[in-house]
Amino acid sequence: MATIWRLPQALAESGKTRSPWYQDIQRGLMTPPVKLGRRAAGWPANEVQAINQARIAGKTDQQIRELVQRLQEARKAQA
C-alpha cells in the first residue's frame, strides 16, 4: 500500500514552500495531488521521493517533466 503525504509533509520532504510547490505542478515538475476526499488531497510518497532524487542527481527540468509523466502513467496503470 502506498503512503500518501498531505501537503505539510510533502513540503517538508521537498524543502519547498506552498507557492513554489504549486508552481512546479503547473510547470509539470511535480505530480498533481491525489484526491482523498471532498476537501483532502495528498501526494504518493514514492512520487515525491523520486522527484527529489532526480533533483539531487542534477536532472534537467525536461528530464524531471518526463519522470513526472512516467509517474502519472504508472499511477493510472495501478488504478
Residue pairs with C-beta under 8 A, 6 or more apart in sequence:
2 44
2 45
2 46
3 44
3 45
3 46
4 34
4 36
4 42
4 43
4 44
4 45
5 13
5 42
5 43
5 44
5 45
5 48
6 40
6 41
6 42
7 18
7 21
7 33
7 41
7 42
7 43
10 21
10 42
10 43
10 48
11 17
11 18
11 21
13 45
13 48
13 49
13 52
14 21
14 48
14 51
14 52
16 24
21 30
24 30
25 31
25 32
25 33
27 61
27 65
28 65
28 68
28 69
29 51
29 61
29 64
29 65
29 68
30 43
30 51
30 68
31 43
31 44
31 47
31 51
31 68
31 71
31 72
31 75
32 72
33 41
33 42
33 43
34 41
34 42
34 43
34 44
34 75
35 41
36 42
44 75
47 71
47 75
50 67
50 71
51 64
51 67
51 68
51 71
54 63
54 64
54 67
55 64
59 67
